[in-house]
Amino acid sequence: MEIITFIPFDIKNSTQYDVLYKMFADYFEETFVNNPKDKVPIKFIPKVLQMIADGTEKYKVWFYLCKKNDDVIGFSLFQIDTPDNPMCKRNGWGFIREFYIISSQRRKGYASQMCKFVEEKLWETCTYNIYLTSDPNNGIPFWEAMGYTYTGETDISNGNKIYEKRCEK
């Protein structure tokens, strides 16, 4: 298995922006296949990317691109929930908000590497409890294999199951 690298997203980097724009279009297409009424239109991707960039400056939010050689093959958006962040659901917990590997690069161990990277970044901040919501079609087997357990709860904002992982350091 090849080792992948992670770089912070820079909205001012036009190459990163263009790659991410295309990747978000694919991501939204896949994410909302079961809920087409909730699908984010492509014309809103620039606003979404700007909101993410603004959030990384304003809150405890990180947005990393996953690279294999020179190609971006995925991304992850994660945060530490704080009361000032409108996305906060569990104060003090890590929240994996978005997590994506392009379809041609799946089942090669890259998502596992990215998950470990995200967890380590959160653990560096002494955040040992992490949660996420998972699409029933794509993510549940992966997250369970990574040690996340279903809480029995469903997120009312997206209808997905809530998974968590508590880590002792």
LOGU-53961 format. One record per residue: residue in three letters; x, y, z of N, C-alpha, C in turn. Coordinates in pm, whole numbers, plus 50000, padded with zeros to 5 digits. Each point is the difference from the previous one (the first is absolute). Layout:
<sites>
+-----+-------+-------+-------+-------+-------+-------+-------+-------+-------+
! res !    nu !    nv !    nw !   cau !   cav !   caw !    cu !    cv !    cw !
+-----+-------+-------+-------+-------+-------+-------+-------+-------+-------+
! ALA !     X !     Y !     Z !     X !     Y !     Z !     X !     Y !     Z !
...
+-----+-------+-------+-------+-------+-------+-------+-------+-------+-------+
</sites>
This chain:
<sites>
+-----+-------+-------+-------+-------+-------+-------+-------+-------+-------+
! res !    nu !    nv !    nw !   cau !   cav !   caw !    cu !    cv !    cw !
+-----+-------+-------+-------+-------+-------+-------+-------+-------+-------+
! MET ! 50084 ! 49882 ! 50000 ! 49916 ! 50118 ! 50000 ! 50089 ! 50124 ! 50000 !
! GLU ! 49965 ! 50092 ! 49915 ! 50074 ! 50126 ! 49993 ! 49964 ! 50088 ! 50119 !
! ILE ! 50096 ! 50077 ! 50041 ! 49977 ! 50098 ! 50106 ! 49947 ! 50128 ! 49934 !
! ILE ! 49899 ! 50056 ! 50060 ! 49944 ! 50124 ! 49948 ! 50040 ! 50115 ! 50090 !
! THR ! 49985 ! 50120 ! 49950 ! 50034 ! 50120 ! 50077 ! 49876 ! 50086 ! 50014 !
! PHE ! 50007 ! 50090 ! 50096 ! 49887 ! 50088 ! 50028 ! 50050 ! 50144 ! 50002 !
! ILE ! 49927 ! 50086 ! 49931 ! 50036 ! 50142 ! 49996 ! 49877 ! 50083 ! 50034 !
! PRO ! 50020 ! 50107 ! 50077 ! 49885 ! 50086 ! 50030 ! 49948 ! 50067 ! 49873 !
! PHE ! 49870 ! 50009 ! 49988 ! 49938 ! 50068 ! 49886 ! 50026 ! 50149 ! 50010 !
! ASP ! 50042 ! 50057 ! 49888 ! 50023 ! 50144 ! 49990 ! 49909 ! 50053 ! 49890 !
! ILE ! 49897 ! 50071 ! 50038 ! 49902 ! 50048 ! 49902 ! 50062 ! 50094 ! 49897 !
! LYS ! 50114 ! 50060 ! 50033 ! 50067 ! 50091 ! 49907 ! 50086 ! 49926 ! 49898 !
! ASN ! 50019 ! 49870 ! 50019 ! 50077 ! 49919 ! 49907 ! 49905 ! 49953 ! 49889 !
! SER ! 50013 ! 50058 ! 49882 ! 49904 ! 49972 ! 49893 ! 50001 ! 49854 ! 49956 !
! THR ! 50114 ! 49934 ! 50004 ! 50006 ! 49859 ! 49963 ! 49921 ! 49916 ! 50099 !
! GLN ! 50022 ! 50023 ! 50129 ! 49924 ! 49928 ! 50102 ! 49851 ! 50029 ! 49985 !
! TYR ! 49967 ! 50126 ! 49980 ! 49860 ! 50040 ! 49989 ! 49932 ! 49927 ! 49884 !
! ASP ! 50064 ! 49997 ! 49884 ! 49941 ! 49937 ! 49882 ! 49979 ! 49850 ! 50020 !
! VAL ! 50098 ! 49934 ! 50060 ! 49989 ! 49857 ! 50026 ! 49887 ! 49974 ! 50100 !
! LEU ! 49995 ! 50081 ! 50104 ! 49899 ! 49981 ! 50103 ! 49859 ! 50031 ! 49948 !
! TYR ! 49989 ! 50099 ! 49913 ! 49872 ! 50033 ! 49940 ! 49943 ! 49877 ! 49929 !
! LYS ! 50081 ! 49937 ! 49917 ! 49956 ! 49880 ! 49926 ! 49969 ! 49886 ! 50098 !
! MET ! 50086 ! 49983 ! 50101 ! 49980 ! 49892 ! 50096 ! 49871 ! 50021 ! 50080 !
! PHE ! 49970 ! 50125 ! 50037 ! 49877 ! 50028 ! 50074 ! 49877 ! 49972 ! 49914 !
! ALA ! 50008 ! 50028 ! 49872 ! 49886 ! 49969 ! 49911 ! 49973 ! 49850 ! 50004 !
! ASP ! 50104 ! 49918 ! 49990 ! 49984 ! 49855 ! 50006 ! 49952 ! 49955 ! 50138 !
! TYR ! 50057 ! 50061 ! 50104 ! 49965 ! 49967 ! 50138 ! 49852 ! 50027 ! 50026 !
! PHE ! 49950 ! 50117 ! 49958 ! 49860 ! 50032 ! 50021 ! 49910 ! 49906 ! 49921 !
! GLU ! 50041 ! 49966 ! 49879 ! 49922 ! 49907 ! 49918 ! 49984 ! 49866 ! 50073 !
! GLU ! 50109 ! 49951 ! 50055 ! 49998 ! 49872 ! 50071 ! 49928 ! 50010 ! 50135 !
! THR ! 50027 ! 50106 ! 50073 ! 49946 ! 50016 ! 50135 ! 49848 ! 50012 ! 49999 !
! PHE ! 49947 ! 50066 ! 49901 ! 49856 ! 50026 ! 50000 ! 49922 ! 49911 ! 49903 !
! VAL ! 50059 ! 49886 ! 49964 ! 49931 ! 49910 ! 49907 ! 49866 ! 49954 ! 50057 !
! ASN ! 49990 ! 49982 ! 50130 ! 49874 ! 49956 ! 50062 ! 49911 ! 50115 ! 50042 !
! ASN ! 50054 ! 50121 ! 50002 ! 49922 ! 50119 ! 50038 ! 50023 ! 50110 ! 49897 !
! PRO ! 49956 ! 49980 ! 49877 ! 50029 ! 50099 ! 49895 ! 49946 ! 50139 ! 50030 !
! LYS ! 49895 ! 50009 ! 50082 ! 49945 ! 50132 ! 50032 ! 50097 ! 50081 ! 50086 !
! ASP ! 50093 ! 49932 ! 50071 ! 50098 ! 50069 ! 50085 ! 50130 ! 50030 ! 49928 !
! LYS ! 50013 ! 49956 ! 49876 ! 50125 ! 50014 ! 49925 ! 50037 ! 50147 ! 49985 !
! VAL ! 50129 ! 50027 ! 50020 ! 50052 ! 50136 ! 49985 ! 50028 ! 50023 ! 49851 !
! PRO ! 49937 ! 50099 ! 49939 ! 50027 ! 50028 ! 49859 ! 50146 ! 50042 ! 49979 !
! ILE ! 50056 ! 49962 ! 49887 ! 50139 ! 50030 ! 49968 ! 50029 ! 50149 ! 50013 !
! LYS ! 49904 ! 50084 ! 49965 ! 50025 ! 50145 ! 50005 ! 50030 ! 50049 ! 50142 !
! PHE ! 49966 ! 49920 ! 50102 ! 50025 ! 50041 ! 50138 ! 50134 ! 49950 ! 50054 !
! ILE ! 50072 ! 49919 ! 49923 ! 50127 ! 49947 ! 50048 ! 50098 ! 50111 ! 50038 !
! PRO ! 50014 ! 50107 ! 49921 ! 50092 ! 50107 ! 50043 ! 49963 ! 50057 ! 50138 !
! LYS ! 49870 ! 50016 ! 50026 ! 49957 ! 50050 ! 50131 ! 50032 ! 49900 ! 50110 !
! VAL ! 49980 ! 49871 ! 49972 ! 50030 ! 49896 ! 50099 ! 50149 ! 50002 ! 50032 !
! LEU ! 50084 ! 50005 ! 49896 ! 50145 ! 50003 ! 50023 ! 50042 ! 50124 ! 50077 !
! GLN ! 49938 ! 50113 ! 49971 ! 50034 ! 50123 ! 50072 ! 49956 ! 49990 ! 50146 !
! MET ! 49883 ! 49943 ! 50025 ! 49953 ! 49982 ! 50138 ! 50095 ! 49909 ! 50077 !
! ILE ! 50048 ! 49895 ! 49935 ! 50094 ! 49910 ! 50066 ! 50130 ! 50074 ! 50031 !
! ALA ! 50050 ! 50074 ! 49902 ! 50124 ! 50076 ! 50022 ! 49983 ! 50100 ! 50113 !
! ASP ! 49887 ! 50069 ! 50003 ! 49973 ! 50095 ! 50108 ! 49995 ! 49930 ! 50135 !
! GLY ! 49938 ! 49882 ! 50003 ! 49989 ! 49924 ! 50125 ! 50135 ! 49954 ! 50053 !
! THR ! 50093 ! 49968 ! 49909 ! 50132 ! 49956 ! 50046 ! 50076 ! 50114 ! 50067 !
! GLU ! 49966 ! 50122 ! 49964 ! 50065 ! 50115 ! 50064 ! 49928 ! 50042 ! 50128 !
! LYS ! 49869 ! 49984 ! 50004 ! 49920 ! 50050 ! 50111 ! 49984 ! 49901 ! 50115 !
! TYR ! 49990 ! 49870 ! 49967 ! 49973 ! 49897 ! 50099 ! 50115 ! 49899 ! 50002 !
! LYS ! 49987 ! 49900 ! 50083 ! 50100 ! 49892 ! 50004 ! 49960 ! 49895 ! 49896 !
! VAL ! 50022 ! 50037 ! 49873 ! 49962 ! 49916 ! 49886 ! 50123 ! 49980 ! 49912 !
! TRP ! 50016 ! 49876 ! 49951 ! 50109 ! 49968 ! 49909 ! 49944 ! 49938 ! 49874 !
! PHE ! 50060 ! 50037 ! 49888 ! 49959 ! 49946 ! 49870 ! 50127 ! 49957 ! 49926 !
! TYR ! 50015 ! 49869 ! 49985 ! 50120 ! 49946 ! 49938 ! 49967 ! 49927 ! 49871 !
! LEU ! 50089 ! 50018 ! 49903 ! 49994 ! 49924 ! 49876 ! 50089 ! 49878 ! 50016 !
! CYS ! 49957 ! 49891 ! 49944 ! 50074 ! 49874 ! 50004 ! 50065 ! 49982 ! 49863 !
! LYS ! 50134 ! 49985 ! 49999 ! 50072 ! 49989 ! 49874 ! 50072 ! 49867 ! 49989 !
! LYS ! 49993 ! 49944 ! 49882 ! 50079 ! 49883 ! 49962 ! 50090 ! 50047 ! 49887 !
! ASN ! 50129 ! 50001 ! 50026 ! 50095 ! 50061 ! 49907 ! 49959 ! 50146 ! 49981 !
! ASP ! 49971 ! 50041 ! 49878 ! 49960 ! 50139 ! 49976 ! 49850 ! 50018 ! 49982 !
! ASP ! 49925 ! 49891 ! 50016 ! 49856 ! 50006 ! 49976 ! 49921 ! 50009 ! 50130 !
! VAL ! 49905 ! 50090 ! 50005 ! 49908 ! 50007 ! 50114 ! 49897 ! 49891 ! 49980 !
! ILE ! 49989 ! 49912 ! 50102 ! 49908 ! 49887 ! 49989 ! 49887 ! 50005 ! 50104 !
! GLY ! 50002 ! 50101 ! 50085 ! 49896 ! 50009 ! 50101 ! 50017 ! 50122 ! 50087 !
! PHE ! 49911 ! 50010 ! 50099 ! 50006 ! 50111 ! 50094 ! 49931 ! 49961 ! 50130 !
! SER ! 50032 ! 50074 ! 50103 ! 49932 ! 49984 ! 50128 ! 49986 ! 50137 ! 50067 !
! LEU ! 49882 ! 50023 ! 50051 ! 49968 ! 50121 ! 50074 ! 49960 ! 49957 ! 50140 !
! PHE ! 50070 ! 50051 ! 50100 ! 49971 ! 49959 ! 50137 ! 50023 ! 50117 ! 50093 !
! GLN ! 49945 ! 49989 ! 50120 ! 50004 ! 50113 ! 50094 ! 49996 ! 49951 ! 50144 !
! ILE ! 50027 ! 50092 ! 50089 ! 49970 ! 49981 ! 50141 ! 49876 ! 50085 ! 50025 !
! ASP ! 49896 ! 49938 ! 50051 ! 49877 ! 50074 ! 50026 ! 50021 ! 50101 ! 50112 !
! THR ! 49965 ! 50123 ! 49969 ! 50004 ! 50109 ! 50098 ! 49867 ! 50074 ! 49991 !
! PRO ! 49954 ! 50057 ! 50111 ! 49868 ! 50064 ! 49999 ! 49984 ! 50112 ! 49897 !
! ASP ! 50110 ! 50065 ! 49961 ! 49989 ! 50110 ! 49904 ! 49985 ! 49951 ! 49856 !
! ASN ! 50023 ! 49872 ! 49975 ! 49989 ! 49944 ! 49865 ! 49856 ! 49955 ! 49978 !
! PRO ! 49934 ! 50049 ! 49895 ! 49861 ! 49960 ! 49976 ! 49984 ! 49851 ! 49968 !
! MET ! 50109 ! 49931 ! 49967 ! 49994 ! 49856 ! 49972 ! 50019 ! 49916 ! 50126 !
! CYS ! 50015 ! 50064 ! 50115 ! 50026 ! 49930 ! 50126 ! 49878 ! 49919 ! 50044 !
! LYS ! 50026 ! 49872 ! 50028 ! 49894 ! 49914 ! 50052 ! 50040 ! 49937 ! 50132 !
! ARG ! 50133 ! 49986 ! 50022 ! 50051 ! 49938 ! 50123 ! 50123 ! 50079 ! 50045 !
! ASN ! 49978 ! 50095 ! 50083 ! 50108 ! 50088 ! 50043 ! 50123 ! 49921 ! 50048 !
! GLY ! 50116 ! 50035 ! 49944 ! 50125 ! 49938 ! 50038 ! 50034 ! 49872 ! 49925 !
! TRP ! 49909 ! 49950 ! 49921 ! 50023 ! 49877 ! 49923 ! 50060 ! 50035 ! 49864 !
! GLY ! 50072 ! 49906 ! 49943 ! 50041 ! 50010 ! 49861 ! 49883 ! 49958 ! 49913 !
! PHE ! 49984 ! 50065 ! 49887 ! 49889 ! 49971 ! 49908 ! 50058 ! 49987 ! 49860 !
! ILE ! 49991 ! 49881 ! 49942 ! 50041 ! 49981 ! 49861 ! 49879 ! 50037 ! 49915 !
! ARG ! 50009 ! 50118 ! 49940 ! 49886 ! 50054 ! 49926 ! 49989 ! 49944 ! 49859 !
! GLU ! 50110 ! 49994 ! 49930 ! 50002 ! 49950 ! 49863 ! 50122 ! 49912 ! 49983 !
! PHE ! 49986 ! 49895 ! 49920 ! 50107 ! 49902 ! 49983 ! 49977 ! 49933 ! 49866 !
! TYR ! 50096 ! 50010 ! 49908 ! 49975 ! 49953 ! 49865 ! 50128 ! 49955 ! 49931 !
! ILE ! 49993 ! 49884 ! 49937 ! 50104 ! 49949 ! 49912 ! 49933 ! 49975 ! 49865 !
! ILE ! 50062 ! 50045 ! 49891 ! 49938 ! 49979 ! 49869 ! 49983 ! 49850 ! 49973 !
! SER ! 49897 ! 49967 ! 49925 ! 49961 ! 49860 ! 49983 ! 50113 ! 49913 ! 49943 !
! SER ! 50080 ! 50052 ! 49909 ! 50106 ! 49919 ! 49939 ! 50112 ! 49965 ! 50098 !
! GLN ! 50004 ! 50066 ! 50116 ! 50107 ! 49977 ! 50097 ! 49951 ! 49931 ! 50127 !
! ARG ! 49878 ! 49954 ! 49999 ! 49945 ! 49931 ! 50118 ! 50047 ! 49855 ! 50007 !
! ARG ! 49990 ! 49946 ! 50120 ! 50038 ! 49861 ! 50028 ! 50149 ! 49975 ! 49977 !
! LYS ! 50078 ! 50105 ! 50025 ! 50146 ! 49989 ! 49986 ! 50071 ! 50040 ! 50130 !
! GLY ! 49921 ! 50026 ! 50104 ! 50059 ! 50035 ! 50129 ! 50019 ! 50150 ! 50022 !
! TYR ! 49967 ! 50082 ! 49903 ! 50022 ! 50144 ! 50014 ! 49904 ! 50064 ! 50100 !
! ALA ! 49876 ! 49956 ! 50002 ! 49904 ! 50055 ! 50096 ! 50043 ! 49966 ! 50143 !
! SER ! 50052 ! 49880 ! 50020 ! 50049 ! 49963 ! 50134 ! 50116 ! 50091 ! 50042 !
! GLN ! 50090 ! 50028 ! 49908 ! 50110 ! 50091 ! 50030 ! 49947 ! 50140 ! 50032 !
! MET ! 49900 ! 50044 ! 49923 ! 49945 ! 50134 ! 50024 ! 49928 ! 50004 ! 50135 !
! CYS ! 49928 ! 49895 ! 50034 ! 49932 ! 49995 ! 50129 ! 50102 ! 50010 ! 50114 !
! LYS ! 50107 ! 49925 ! 49990 ! 50103 ! 50004 ! 50104 ! 50063 ! 50138 ! 50009 !
! PHE ! 50020 ! 50065 ! 49886 ! 50054 ! 50136 ! 49999 ! 49905 ! 50095 ! 50075 !
! VAL ! 49871 ! 49994 ! 49967 ! 49901 ! 50087 ! 50065 ! 49999 ! 49975 ! 50151 !
! GLU ! 49995 ! 49874 ! 50039 ! 49999 ! 49968 ! 50143 ! 50125 ! 50054 ! 50070 !
! GLU ! 50115 ! 49983 ! 49939 ! 50124 ! 50049 ! 50061 ! 50000 ! 50151 ! 50013 !
! LYS ! 49948 ! 50070 ! 49898 ! 49991 ! 50147 ! 50009 ! 49911 ! 50041 ! 50117 !
! LEU ! 49889 ! 49932 ! 50018 ! 49912 ! 50032 ! 50112 ! 50064 ! 49962 ! 50133 !
! TRP ! 50065 ! 49885 ! 50006 ! 50066 ! 49957 ! 50124 ! 50110 ! 50096 ! 50041 !
! GLU ! 50069 ! 50062 ! 49900 ! 50105 ! 50098 ! 50030 ! 49944 ! 50118 ! 50081 !
! THR ! 49870 ! 50024 ! 49985 ! 49936 ! 50111 ! 50073 ! 49934 ! 49950 ! 50129 !
! CYS ! 50029 ! 49875 ! 50036 ! 49941 ! 49936 ! 50120 ! 49850 ! 49979 ! 49985 !
! THR ! 49954 ! 49980 ! 49878 ! 49861 ! 49967 ! 49972 ! 49993 ! 49850 ! 49972 !
! TYR ! 49950 ! 49924 ! 50097 ! 50003 ! 49855 ! 49989 ! 49863 ! 49938 ! 49970 !
! ASN ! 49898 ! 50080 ! 49996 ! 49867 ! 49952 ! 49963 ! 49965 ! 50060 ! 49864 !
! ILE ! 49965 ! 49912 ! 49907 ! 49974 ! 50044 ! 49862 ! 49865 ! 49942 ! 49957 !
! TYR ! 49924 ! 50079 ! 49926 ! 49874 ! 49950 ! 49946 ! 49987 ! 50043 ! 49854 !
! LEU ! 49905 ! 49938 ! 49932 ! 49973 ! 50030 ! 49860 ! 49861 ! 49948 ! 49967 !
! THR ! 49949 ! 50043 ! 49886 ! 49877 ! 49940 ! 49949 ! 50038 ! 49925 ! 49873 !
! SER ! 49934 ! 49888 ! 49978 ! 50039 ! 49916 ! 49886 ! 49882 ! 49965 ! 49912 !
! ASP ! 50022 ! 50016 ! 49872 ! 49905 ! 49959 ! 49898 ! 49988 ! 49848 ! 50004 !
! PRO ! 49879 ! 49948 ! 50002 ! 49984 ! 49854 ! 50012 ! 50054 ! 49922 ! 49880 !
! ASN ! 50009 ! 50062 ! 49884 ! 50044 ! 49927 ! 49881 ! 50152 ! 49993 ! 49987 !
! ASN ! 50068 ! 50103 ! 50044 ! 50142 ! 50007 ! 49971 ! 50092 ! 49983 ! 50120 !
! GLY ! 49962 ! 50053 ! 50114 ! 50097 ! 50011 ! 50107 ! 49995 ! 49902 ! 50115 !
! ILE ! 49885 ! 49946 ! 50030 ! 49984 ! 49923 ! 50124 ! 50101 ! 49886 ! 50013 !
! PRO ! 50017 ! 49913 ! 49902 ! 50098 ! 49892 ! 50019 ! 50142 ! 50053 ! 50023 !
! PHE ! 50036 ! 50107 ! 49930 ! 50133 ! 50057 ! 50018 ! 50018 ! 50052 ! 50142 !
! TRP ! 49906 ! 50082 ! 50047 ! 50014 ! 50060 ! 50132 ! 49999 ! 49894 ! 50110 !
! GLU ! 49918 ! 49897 ! 49984 ! 50001 ! 49893 ! 50099 ! 50135 ! 49927 ! 49999 !
! ALA ! 50058 ! 49980 ! 49883 ! 50133 ! 49936 ! 49991 ! 50108 ! 50087 ! 50066 !
! MET ! 49977 ! 50131 ! 50002 ! 50096 ! 50092 ! 50061 ! 49977 ! 50017 ! 50151 !
! GLY ! 49904 ! 49925 ! 50055 ! 49978 ! 50001 ! 50144 ! 49892 ! 50094 ! 50049 !
! TYR ! 49922 ! 50057 ! 49910 ! 49889 ! 50089 ! 50038 ! 49876 ! 49915 ! 50025 !
! THR ! 49922 ! 50039 ! 50099 ! 49880 ! 49924 ! 50034 ! 49876 ! 50089 ! 49988 !
! TYR ! 49893 ! 49937 ! 49960 ! 49872 ! 50069 ! 49985 ! 49946 ! 50036 ! 50138 !
! THR ! 49957 ! 50124 ! 50016 ! 49951 ! 50048 ! 50129 ! 49853 ! 49969 ! 50023 !
! GLY ! 49930 ! 49957 ! 49896 ! 49856 ! 49982 ! 50009 ! 49924 ! 50126 ! 49963 !
! GLU ! 50075 ! 50107 ! 49968 ! 49941 ! 50129 ! 49966 ! 50009 ! 50026 ! 49850 !
! THR ! 49910 ! 50085 ! 49954 ! 50001 ! 50046 ! 49861 ! 50009 ! 50152 ! 50001 !
! ASP ! 50082 ! 50053 ! 49913 ! 50016 ! 50145 ! 49989 ! 49877 ! 50057 ! 49930 !
! ILE ! 49930 ! 50091 ! 50066 ! 49877 ! 50055 ! 49941 ! 50028 ! 50089 ! 49879 !
! SER ! 50123 ! 50053 ! 49990 ! 50029 ! 50090 ! 49888 ! 50022 ! 49926 ! 49869 !
! ASN ! 50048 ! 49873 ! 50006 ! 50025 ! 49929 ! 49874 ! 49941 ! 49858 ! 49997 !
! GLY ! 49940 ! 49955 ! 50108 ! 49939 ! 49868 ! 50004 ! 50097 ! 49884 ! 50011 !
! ASN ! 50128 ! 50029 ! 50017 ! 50101 ! 49894 ! 50008 ! 50022 ! 49956 ! 50144 !
! LYS ! 50048 ! 49877 ! 50014 ! 50031 ! 49946 ! 50131 ! 50124 ! 50067 ! 50057 !
! ILE ! 50000 ! 50016 ! 50133 ! 50114 ! 50062 ! 50069 ! 50088 ! 49889 ! 50055 !
! TYR ! 50128 ! 50010 ! 49968 ! 50101 ! 49905 ! 50049 ! 50100 ! 50076 ! 50083 !
! GLU ! 50062 ! 49930 ! 50095 ! 50101 ! 50064 ! 50085 ! 50112 ! 49903 ! 50033 !
! LYS ! 50110 ! 50060 ! 50041 ! 50116 ! 49923 ! 50043 ! 50061 ! 50076 ! 50119 !
! ARG ! 50017 ! 49929 ! 50108 ! 50061 ! 50058 ! 50119 ! 50137 ! 49937 ! 50016 !
! CYS ! 50099 ! 50084 ! 50007 ! 50137 ! 49952 ! 50004 ! 50066 ! 50038 ! 50132 !
! GLU ! 50065 ! 49906 ! 50060 ! 50075 ! 50026 ! 50122 ! 50145 ! 50021 ! 49963 !
! LYS ! 50059 ! 50105 ! 50052 ! 50143 ! 50027 ! 49975 ! 50074 ! 49994 ! 50129 !
+-----+-------+-------+-------+-------+-------+-------+-------+-------+-------+
</sites>
